Amino acid sequence: MKQINKLEQELGVALFTRTSTGVTLTPAGKGFKGYAEQIVNLVNQALVAAISIAASAR
């Protein structure tokens, strides 16, 4: 949770609404989530490409 709090501080927006029964995404959190998912997918694609290139160079 410390990393989420730090991210929220850096962004200057709340990504989650915290209640005694749990957490939900704020509108800003929902928008951020879409971009974060795209970033994770791109990183995974880059890793696969790098491994593939390295394997074919052997």
Buried (B, 14 or more C-beta within 10 A) or exposed (E): EEEEEEEBEEEEBBBBEEEEEEEEBBEBBEEBEEEEEEEEEEEEEEEEEEEEEEEEEE
